[in-house]
């Protein structure tokens, strides 16, 4: 396998991981906001 191919794969994985983390963070924030609204 070429080095450039390996780097591309690593970059791709990193992008997927980053988007998954961002989505879970967004969901956590939305849940917290909903809980605060429901508590009032």
Biopython code that builds the backbone (N, CA, C, O; Angstrom):
import numpy as np
from Bio.PDB.StructureBuilder import StructureBuilder

atoms = [
    (1, "UNK", "N", (0.845, -1.204, 0.000)),
    (1, "UNK", "CA", (0.000, 0.000, 0.000)),
    (1, "UNK", "C", (0.878, 1.251, 0.000)),
    (1, "UNK", "O", (1.883, 1.322, 0.708)),
    (2, "UNK", "N", (0.483, 2.225, -0.799)),
    (2, "UNK", "CA", (1.249, 3.471, -0.861)),
    (2, "UNK", "C", (1.010, 4.303, 0.393)),
    (2, "UNK", "O", (-0.043, 4.219, 1.024)),
    (3, "UNK", "N", (2.009, 5.105, 0.739)),
    (3, "UNK", "CA", (1.867, 5.956, 1.923)),
    (3, "UNK", "C", (0.707, 6.924, 1.770)),
    (3, "UNK", "O", (-0.063, 7.139, 2.706)),
    (4, "UNK", "N", (0.586, 7.514, 0.569)),
    (4, "UNK", "CA", (-0.490, 8.493, 0.344)),
    (4, "UNK", "C", (-1.863, 7.843, 0.535)),
    (4, "UNK", "O", (-2.773, 8.464, 1.083)),
    (5, "UNK", "N", (-2.013, 6.597, 0.084)),
    (5, "UNK", "CA", (-3.290, 5.894, 0.266)),
    (5, "UNK", "C", (-3.583, 5.705, 1.745)),
    (5, "UNK", "O", (-4.714, 5.876, 2.199)),
    (6, "UNK", "N", (-2.543, 5.350, 2.486)),
    (6, "UNK", "CA", (-2.704, 5.140, 3.922)),
    (6, "UNK", "C", (-3.132, 6.435, 4.600)),
    (6, "UNK", "O", (-4.034, 6.435, 5.438)),
    (7, "UNK", "N", (-2.486, 7.534, 4.236)),
    (7, "UNK", "CA", (-2.839, 8.832, 4.819)),
    (7, "UNK", "C", (-4.282, 9.198, 4.482)),
    (7, "UNK", "O", (-5.009, 9.720, 5.327)),
    (8, "UNK", "N", (-4.692, 8.921, 3.244)),
    (8, "UNK", "CA", (-6.073, 9.229, 2.850)),
    (8, "UNK", "C", (-7.059, 8.436, 3.697)),
    (8, "UNK", "O", (-8.073, 8.974, 4.143)),
    (9, "UNK", "N", (-6.763, 7.159, 3.919)),
    (9, "UNK", "CA", (-7.646, 6.330, 4.741)),
    (9, "UNK", "C", (-7.716, 6.861, 6.165)),
    (9, "UNK", "O", (-8.795, 6.939, 6.753)),
    (10, "UNK", "N", (-6.560, 7.227, 6.720)),
    (10, "UNK", "CA", (-6.527, 7.752, 8.089)),
    (10, "UNK", "C", (-7.321, 9.049, 8.177)),
    (10, "UNK", "O", (-8.082, 9.251, 9.123)),
    (11, "UNK", "N", (-7.145, 9.927, 7.195)),
    (11, "UNK", "CA", (-7.877, 11.191, 7.183)),
    (11, "UNK", "C", (-9.371, 10.954, 7.090)),
    (11, "UNK", "O", (-10.158, 11.636, 7.744)),
    (12, "UNK", "N", (-9.761, 9.976, 6.267)),
    (12, "UNK", "CA", (-11.179, 9.654, 6.085)),
    (12, "UNK", "C", (-11.775, 9.162, 7.402)),
    (12, "UNK", "O", (-12.847, 9.606, 7.813)),
    (13, "UNK", "N", (-11.063, 8.234, 8.060)),
    (13, "UNK", "CA", (-11.536, 7.719, 9.348)),
    (13, "UNK", "C", (-11.676, 8.850, 10.350)),
    (13, "UNK", "O", (-12.651, 8.913, 11.099)),
    (14, "UNK", "N", (-10.688, 9.751, 10.357)),
    (14, "UNK", "CA", (-10.710, 10.853, 11.319)),
    (14, "UNK", "C", (-11.930, 11.744, 11.076)),
    (14, "UNK", "O", (-12.560, 12.210, 12.025)),
    (15, "UNK", "N", (-12.264, 11.978, 9.799)),
    (15, "UNK", "CA", (-13.431, 12.803, 9.481)),
    (15, "UNK", "C", (-14.710, 12.143, 9.978)),
    (15, "UNK", "O", (-15.581, 12.810, 10.536)),
    (16, "UNK", "N", (-14.821, 10.836, 9.776)),
    (16, "UNK", "CA", (-16.015, 10.109, 10.220)),
    (16, "UNK", "C", (-16.130, 10.183, 11.739)),
    (16, "UNK", "O", (-17.205, 10.446, 12.278)),
    (17, "UNK", "N", (-15.007, 9.949, 12.425)),
    (17, "UNK", "CA", (-15.008, 9.993, 13.891)),
    (17, "UNK", "C", (-15.411, 11.384, 14.369)),
    (17, "UNK", "O", (-16.197, 11.529, 15.305)),
    (18, "UNK", "N", (-14.855, 12.416, 13.703)),
    (18, "UNK", "CA", (-15.159, 13.794, 14.113)),
    (18, "UNK", "C", (-16.646, 14.086, 13.949)),
    (18, "UNK", "O", (-17.255, 14.682, 14.838)),
    (19, "UNK", "N", (-17.242, 13.677, 12.828)),
    (19, "UNK", "CA", (-18.663, 13.959, 12.611)),
    (19, "UNK", "C", (-19.516, 13.197, 13.620)),
    (19, "UNK", "O", (-20.527, 13.718, 14.091)),
    (20, "UNK", "N", (-19.121, 11.967, 13.958)),
    (20, "UNK", "CA", (-19.875, 11.197, 14.950)),
    (20, "UNK", "C", (-19.823, 11.884, 16.303)),
    (20, "UNK", "O", (-20.837, 11.984, 16.993)),
    (21, "UNK", "N", (-18.625, 12.365, 16.690)),
    (21, "UNK", "CA", (-18.474, 13.048, 17.976)),
    (21, "UNK", "C", (-19.321, 14.314, 17.993)),
    (21, "UNK", "O", (-20.006, 14.595, 18.976)),
    (22, "UNK", "N", (-19.273, 15.079, 16.900)),
    (22, "UNK", "CA", (-20.053, 16.319, 16.834)),
    (22, "UNK", "C", (-21.542, 16.024, 16.942)),
    (22, "UNK", "O", (-22.265, 16.741, 17.633)),
    (23, "UNK", "N", (-22.008, 14.978, 16.269)),
    (23, "UNK", "CA", (-23.429, 14.635, 16.319)),
    (23, "UNK", "C", (-23.841, 14.236, 17.729)),
    (23, "UNK", "O", (-24.908, 14.638, 18.194)),
    (24, "UNK", "N", (-23.012, 13.450, 18.419)),
    (24, "UNK", "CA", (-23.363, 13.039, 19.778)),
    (24, "UNK", "C", (-23.369, 14.247, 20.707)),
    (24, "UNK", "O", (-24.219, 14.345, 21.592)),
    (25, "UNK", "N", (-22.416, 15.177, 20.510)),
    (25, "UNK", "CA", (-22.383, 16.390, 21.330)),
    (25, "UNK", "C", (-23.639, 17.214, 21.091)),
    (25, "UNK", "O", (-24.242, 17.713, 22.041)),
    (26, "UNK", "N", (-24.042, 17.363, 19.828)),
    (26, "UNK", "CA", (-25.253, 18.122, 19.506)),
    (26, "UNK", "C", (-26.463, 17.489, 20.177)),
    (26, "UNK", "O", (-27.310, 18.196, 20.723)),
    (27, "UNK", "N", (-26.550, 16.162, 20.141)),
    (27, "UNK", "CA", (-27.677, 15.475, 20.770)),
    (27, "UNK", "C", (-27.671, 15.704, 22.272)),
    (27, "UNK", "O", (-28.727, 15.941, 22.860)),
    (28, "UNK", "N", (-26.499, 15.637, 22.908)),
    (28, "UNK", "CA", (-26.390, 15.881, 24.347)),
    (28, "UNK", "C", (-26.900, 17.273, 24.684)),
    (28, "UNK", "O", (-27.653, 17.451, 25.642)),
    (29, "UNK", "N", (-26.486, 18.266, 23.891)),
    (29, "UNK", "CA", (-26.903, 19.651, 24.140)),
    (29, "UNK", "C", (-28.413, 19.781, 23.973)),
    (29, "UNK", "O", (-29.078, 20.416, 24.792)),
    (30, "UNK", "N", (-28.955, 19.179, 22.913)),
    (30, "UNK", "CA", (-30.401, 19.250, 22.675)),
    (30, "UNK", "C", (-31.173, 18.617, 23.825)),
    (30, "UNK", "O", (-32.195, 19.152, 24.255)),
    (31, "UNK", "N", (-30.692, 17.480, 24.327)),
    (31, "UNK", "CA", (-31.364, 16.799, 25.440)),
    (31, "UNK", "C", (-31.331, 17.679, 26.684)),
    (31, "UNK", "O", (-32.328, 17.775, 27.399)),
    (32, "UNK", "N", (-30.187, 18.325, 26.951)),
    (32, "UNK", "CA", (-30.084, 19.202, 28.122)),
    (32, "UNK", "C", (-31.051, 20.368, 28.008)),
    (32, "UNK", "O", (-31.710, 20.729, 28.983)),
    (33, "UNK", "N", (-31.140, 20.963, 26.815)),
    (33, "UNK", "CA", (-32.058, 22.090, 26.602)),
    (33, "UNK", "C", (-33.497, 21.632, 26.808)),
    (33, "UNK", "O", (-34.281, 22.320, 27.462)),
    (34, "UNK", "N", (-33.847, 20.476, 26.253)),
    (34, "UNK", "CA", (-35.206, 19.950, 26.412)),
    (34, "UNK", "C", (-35.511, 19.700, 27.882)),
    (34, "UNK", "O", (-36.605, 20.020, 28.347)),
    (35, "UNK", "N", (-34.569, 19.136, 28.615)),
    (35, "UNK", "CA", (-34.775, 18.871, 30.039)),
    (35, "UNK", "C", (-35.012, 20.165, 30.801)),
    (35, "UNK", "O", (-35.879, 20.226, 31.673)),
    (36, "UNK", "N", (-34.236, 21.211, 30.471)),
    (36, "UNK", "CA", (-34.409, 22.500, 31.149)),
    (36, "UNK", "C", (-35.793, 23.069, 30.858)),
    (36, "UNK", "O", (-36.443, 23.609, 31.754)),
    (37, "UNK", "N", (-36.250, 22.951, 29.605)),
    (37, "UNK", "CA", (-37.574, 23.470, 29.233)),
    (37, "UNK", "C", (-38.663, 22.694, 29.982)),
    (37, "UNK", "O", (-39.622, 23.285, 30.478)),
    (38, "UNK", "N", (-38.508, 21.371, 30.059)),
    (38, "UNK", "CA", (-39.518, 20.541, 30.717)),
    (38, "UNK", "C", (-39.548, 20.786, 32.222)),
    (38, "UNK", "O", (-40.604, 20.669, 32.843)),
    (39, "UNK", "N", (-38.407, 21.125, 32.815)),
    (39, "UNK", "CA", (-38.347, 21.348, 34.262)),
    (39, "UNK", "C", (-39.094, 22.611, 34.674)),
    (39, "UNK", "O", (-39.581, 22.700, 35.802)),
    (40, "UNK", "N", (-39.190, 23.588, 33.774)),
    (40, "UNK", "CA", (-39.835, 24.866, 34.125)),
    (40, "UNK", "C", (-41.346, 24.692, 34.305)),
    (40, "UNK", "O", (-42.048, 25.659, 34.601)),
]
sb = StructureBuilder()
sb.init_structure("model")
sb.init_model(0)
sb.init_chain("A")
sb.init_seg("    ")
for serial, (resi, resn, name, xyz) in enumerate(atoms, 1):
    if name == "N":
        sb.init_residue(resn, " ", resi, " ")
    sb.init_atom(name, np.array(xyz, "f"), 0.0, 1.0, " ", f" {name:<3s}", serial, name[0])
structure = sb.get_structure()
